[in-house]
Amino acid sequence: MIAENLTGLGGVADAQAAGCSAEVFLFPLRLAGADGGPVRATARITPHAR
């Protein structure tokens, strides 16, 4: 999957740099007859265990 034009990723990069785990989810919008379309992108940040 190719995801372009994502914004607001600074928080995800900062969390990873701090040792947290980051999962990114892409939920595509189904469009009949299309081979691409917009997605709702979300991220889950899990703090590292201390």
C-alpha positions as CSV (number, residue, x, y, z in Angstrom):
1,M,0.0,0.0,0.0
2,I,1.3,3.5,-0.8
3,A,0.2,6.3,1.5
4,E,0.9,9.9,0.3
5,N,0.4,13.3,1.7
6,L,0.2,12.2,5.4
7,T,0.5,15.1,7.9
8,G,1.1,15.3,11.6
9,L,3.6,12.5,11.8
10,G,6.0,14.5,14.0
11,G,4.3,13.0,17.1
12,V,4.7,9.5,15.8
13,A,8.4,10.1,15.1
14,D,9.0,11.7,18.5
15,A,7.3,8.7,20.2
16,Q,9.5,6.3,18.4
17,A,12.6,8.3,19.2
18,A,11.6,8.1,22.9
19,G,11.5,4.3,22.6
20,C,7.7,3.9,22.3
21,S,6.0,1.5,20.0
22,A,3.9,2.9,17.1
23,E,1.4,1.2,15.0
24,V,-0.1,2.9,12.0
25,F,-3.5,1.9,10.6
26,L,-4.9,2.9,7.2
27,F,-8.6,2.5,6.6
28,P,-9.4,2.9,2.9
29,L,-12.7,4.2,1.5
30,R,-14.2,1.7,-0.9
31,L,-15.0,3.2,-4.2
32,A,-16.6,1.0,-6.9
33,G,-14.4,0.6,-9.9
34,A,-11.5,2.5,-8.5
35,D,-8.0,1.2,-8.0
36,G,-7.1,3.8,-5.3
37,G,-8.8,6.2,-3.0
38,P,-8.5,8.2,0.3
39,V,-7.8,6.6,3.6
40,R,-8.3,7.5,7.2
41,A,-4.9,7.1,8.8
42,T,-4.6,6.7,12.5
43,A,-1.7,5.7,14.8
44,R,-1.6,4.0,18.2
45,I,1.4,4.9,20.4
46,T,2.3,2.4,23.2
47,P,4.7,3.7,25.9
48,H,7.7,1.6,26.5
49,A,7.7,-0.5,29.7
50,R,9.8,0.9,32.6
